[in-house]
Amino acid sequence: MNLAKASAPTTITRANTYLQIGASEQALDSYRIIGLGYSDATAVYPETYIGMQEKSVTSWGYGDLVFGNRESASDVAPTEHMRIQYNGNVGIGTTNPKSALHVVGLPVYANNAAAVAGGLTAGAFYRTGGDPDPVCVVH
């Protein structure tokens, strides 16, 4: 399939969209999903998805950008792993980020040496588990 245009768009408008998923249907918390990965006639779920979850059905509406994948080789529902909310908040490991970057599920290590011994490499994040509980970067 070729979705080319005569010239590359320089603005973001409906007319300049190469592919539109969804139309005038609206339902709060409904999804517009693109599934990726293996599929056959018996598959129920996609391996991976990217899509939008409707967060407002007022007027033109708005939604969150969502990303997920399944964590087994079985035909099970994929799990959401990242979300970019309509307000710009990014959540990793949470479906409801409360700040510009909200990460849930960081590993806990006492210090940088323990993090490296545990398999983390330079640039990875970890928590110390103390009070306070700072987020650290492996160096």
HELIX and SHEET records of a PDB file:
HELIX    1   1 ARG A   14  ASN A   16  5                                   3    
HELIX    2   2 ASN A  112  ALA A  117  1                                   6    
SHEET    1   A 6 TYR A  31  LEU A  36  0                                        
SHEET    2   A 6 THR A  48  SER A  56 -1                                        
SHEET    3   A 6 TYR A  62  ASN A  69 -1                                        
SHEET    4   A 6 THR A  79  ILE A  84 -1                                        
SHEET    5   A 6 VAL A  90  ILE A  92 -1                                        
SHEET    6   A 6 LEU A 101  VAL A 103  1                                        
SHEET    1   B 2 PHE A 125  ARG A 127  0                                        
SHEET    2   B 2 VAL A 135  VAL A 137 -1                                        
END                                                                             
